[in-house]
Amino acid sequence: MIPYARQDINQTDIDAVVAVLRSDFLTQGPVVPAFEKAVADYCGAQHAVAVNSATSALHIACLALGVGKGDIVWTTPITFVASANCALYCGATVDFVDIDPCTYNLSVERLVEKLALAEKVGKLPKVVIAVHLCGQPCDMAGIHALSKQYGFKIIEDAAHAIGGKYKDEPIGNCRYSDITVFSFHPVKIITSGEGGMAVTNDATLAKHMRLLRSHGISSTAVDMQPRPAQEIWNYQQIDLGFNYRMTDLHAALGLSQMRRLDKFVKQRHAIAKRYDQLLSALPVLTPWQQADSYSGYHLYVIRLKLNEINKTQPQIYDALHAAEIIVNVHYIPVYRQPYYEQMGFKAGYCPQAEQYYSEVFSIPMYPGLTVAQQDQVVAAIREAVGA
Ligand SMILES: *Cc1c(COP(=O)(O)O)cnc(C)c1O
């Protein structure tokens, strides 16, 4: 069986986790800040806040940007549900901007149109969440220019994109956004088991996110309210936060994986290059790459040219699974999920996203995927599409 994604764990990773197990702190120890510093330094961001998932990071990022009841958040429909759910957690409403048919990311053309309409009816978004699908960066300069014009904030959901570059600079430097969020789930580019991180250049946002990740509790004197001297106030809860902390065990794995990040992304590019060549003879569309960007290549997605194939997308999906090639669909448009349909969204809302959904597969892509396995994947696709 060949999965679409999987982690790469070596002895150094294992030793790093075991060392924490033998140390004084399993959580709230020194390894979490060390991992935060490694990611911040790598990305060229000033602050990093490690949490237990990218979902948690998206939630506290929205809260730190002031998202609440009555606010509107926009994102792309072709993403994991977490990119939209974070707004709902804050009591805000969510809306979706259709994708660009070439990059599969949120379309800046559609964003321009939607903003103009929203301004007329007084329903501008407070935050736009840009998702670097598959690791391919969004048109951040374009989105950033619009944020200045319309006054919205930007979160980059870079769950797929650590190790990638946009205009020759690392994803996560927040040049075009307020906060960037990473995921360290085992299917992603590097893993901490579960885990996520929010990076930012804004000290106030970073401080607020730190507070929110740990119950809204501070033990720093300057943050605390004056209380009678005869009472003990060694901490105060000053906001409503959560327990979204990352443990030192997870951070140790993440920190160890950071040392192989560049190698992982290079290996992903090598696989992508082979796939590009091997698949060029088949009735499928291989991923288009932005010239001034370097993808993290979390996913390698192909689109079926169904008018040249005698089978349906589900038939090909089943055939590949029968051949033990575990392809996946990234993603079902979020608003088509039953929970979202119940909020009033209807099929057909974002036509490009739905077209993409009806043709797409993510095929196996991870550093340990051997050349023989890559060939096996391509052979199975050839067979499944009847080419
Ligand atoms: C995986 C993923 C998330 C959620 O990450 P977790 O760390 O599993 O919470 C969010 N957004 C996107 C685009 C993802 O792929």
The ligand as a Gaussian input file, in Angstrom:
#p B3LYP/6-31G(d) Opt

LIG

0 1
 C       -3.701000      20.215000       7.850000
 C       -4.286000      21.542000       7.614000
 C       -4.784000      22.345000       8.654000
 C       -4.937000      21.843000      10.041000
 O       -3.749000      21.397000      10.590000
 P       -3.754000      20.599000      11.969000
 O       -2.348000      20.792000      12.458000
 O       -4.076000      19.179000      11.648000
 O       -4.758000      21.229000      12.862000
 C       -5.225000      23.611000       8.344000
 N       -5.198000      24.082000       7.090000
 C       -4.756000      23.338000       6.065000
 C       -4.729000      23.925000       4.706000
 C       -4.303000      22.040000       6.294000
 O       -3.893000      21.283000       5.275000

